[in-house]
Amino acid sequence: MREMKDSGIEWVGIIPKSWNISRLKYIAKFFNGDRGKNYPSGEDLVDDGIAFLTSNNIHGIVLDCSQEKSKFITEERYNRLGGAKIQLNDIAFCLRGSVGNCAINKTLTKGTVASSLMIIRPIKASPDFINYVLQTDVCDVQTIKAMNGSCAANLSAENVSNYYFVEPPIAEQKKITIFLDSKCSEIDAISADIQKEIKTLEQYKRSVITEAVTKGLNPDAEMKDSGIEWVGNIPVHWDVRPLYYYFAERKKKNYLGQEQNLLSLSYGKVIRKDINTSEGLLPDSFNGYNIIEPGDIVLRLTDLQNDKRSLRTGLVKEHGIITSAYVTLKAAKEVVPEYFHYLLHAYDVMKVLYNMGNGVRQGLNYSELSKMHIVAPPIDEQKNIAAYLDAKCKEIESIIESKKQQLTVIDSYKKSLIYEYVTGKKEVI
């Protein structure tokens, strides 16, 4: 067993006697993204071009430069930017937003980074070893310390440059990275399989919802053409009517600011939000917010074609207020809101709302939405479908949650493994 010594750093503990503790600024250079007048806006983004990296590209140890995760700018815009230009083996590090997240670039030969990121370019250490150290509590603790006392969750390049860094001899750095590359690859393969299972379950859930709200629960029901292309055939006794037949728009402003139960639409659910939080963008006054009631359906109908991933519908389960930027539907006659929430969710994931977007903001208002034709069974059948979907979705979501817990355990093990080897607690034999 090799001889150890106290590193002098509480969150590092003991390290091998031949290792040193340095500061990151002595072994790497730092480059910020452009923050000037040439910084690209949403209108400057293109479908294909030079990679413009954001926190969305940082997933795991290696930078994700896939088409799905990336934004792009033109060559002309790229040449005008004065900020960091990424190179192979550079490390992209989040200064704002997902603070402290980082990943190494192994594929991209040309690109730049958003102002929320910076580039760490190793000069006197193995890039892969630096990246592994940055994944551990050795750096997480320092990130938290650097942010203490700040009103906003952000760092500067200067903050990060002063991080303490574990520095073994270069030959040992390379030996450790080869070992960790192999081990992490095995772990990542297991994680990828679980993520595929989650994706399959989510797709299955969507198909269950769509089938139930458009075909009903009786497989032997006589069918007819709905007249709606994406819906196809529906049971003969179901109706097809414009949305305004079932729902009006709820507009009830919180003029005196008397309501304080702040609600928000998040991942397809209407949830409570702390009205006194400093996180996120909140107005000085909530007088313009909309008062909503249980059974209402909230829809976010802005940026329909720029934001293709968000779930845009939510069922209200308690009295409260929500931003008036959302459209809120209230029942105009006796209906089962739970059924129509599932139906509109299906419309959402099938990109029906997405394809209706118009204007610069790619948005819809109630007047436009209200003319959209929707399908509806008799009210007893609405109740049965809603109850069936409540139970079925709960079952599927429970399985998904267990899969996500598995990912958490695996990620924790991976992080612990990296920490043990990059701090010398365990030796690569």
Steps between C-alpha positions, in 0.01 A plus 500: 500500500638840400584767753238775548505856635249762606411720201423795728163533329203383707289372210795318341641328806806280462684461169805297391828645626630559145194708401460877530218748560498786251255762379325456168637829364853358499414207275231638267387811310148646511290655223156661532224495245422827320278741694516795259282658233555212257353243739239295307130531578235241424453650156868435417472125555486273196411135442852407398829686529773561759432349843397753766538306825276548803442314828270273299812342347641401838375154592743270672876503459525556124345800322182404312527670161207318339258682271223452752686672786677774304425848375666640188610836360623608159866516404466876471362530856769264630775717350356813664504351847800587713450234766645158544536267204498140612777251420533126544560401867367835624263477798171694489405621849166654609534836677127569515190285501622143562799641688801268521388255233775429251600265221801445276488553124604186310339556159440866416769669290319831456258680727451759771326526838213700646571772754386266778795271427875528502773285355773342712804416287757276680866593449692303767278202573305229326173653369312181582638493855402864560153423367464202734605707802245767402224233517563435871422652839852643494359765269133489604593617850706788360218598264260525793753703701560736208126564460433565870387856559407552137138591426517316169622149427805581292878485495781680321806362327705650783302301758566173319865577427565508875359154563735264678600213276641151570812455290666158468803450272392523134569131432267405785234747376495318167489159669202606711311647203544180295360298791210741559420521129450123498299486825284802417430360155359184661290705741378732223390201292282380789359851543429528127301175509290626791445835325377312192259307723371829645454644152310189392274524807433870433409421139274218619328738742437749218358226278271377780365853552454568129325167439260545793399862425449439127372139482345442843528190717274265303701329223175373343335843469359593159717775347461800271733748334565794734591734216820583689804366317718406794211353703352279229205281601309550825202319656178584314332644809781751570473867407739722307463866587710818524674547835283805584197268524650352817729772637512876540806702589551586864611858544489613859782737588651512845448880498547565870769240543284324756585150378843371602495131405737517203470215249716406205483258205793258516545178300127465439399563861368811674711532815543744786781752485639707785375854442797632700768305313796676345536227239369556148342809352213631709323837465499778758120465519265205455196722438498405131505127567196286426292347782434134414283229652507119543389331179643772275747400229810716448681513166829668413456601139808715437817404310320201351759432233811613687433278800419151377558306823287661773167356612253783452185394687423469869191424711436744786433330833489797737396866515788736422660742255705439187661720237253646252743402223330160521154428360265361765191300403192475723217258434208661313271205573506178698813311400770289663809728501732204557393343170551822305836556664611158374354581157680834472819334624467258207447794265816654644732198469367427150618852407149620412554820699852534362369502143242769583764753611520828313663842517842606623444336839352186341208518740126453531232689690168369627309633202714295262512194724125500561430415135705179520278192469521246779338164560283421801313194624188518721575620852481153662757379252715808569503395866593140421781599263639753751493242781665237279776741395556621856565140610698397191721810499565463872617144439730601212635803687582281799716276279664806342576642844666175610715511184598860578598396853723233347667771292555708814669208677717425197599865464589519869715187469675641193575829675633318806718277283653800323564677832677197653748476212565867419580569866720191530287321760507206263790409273489378143703180503 
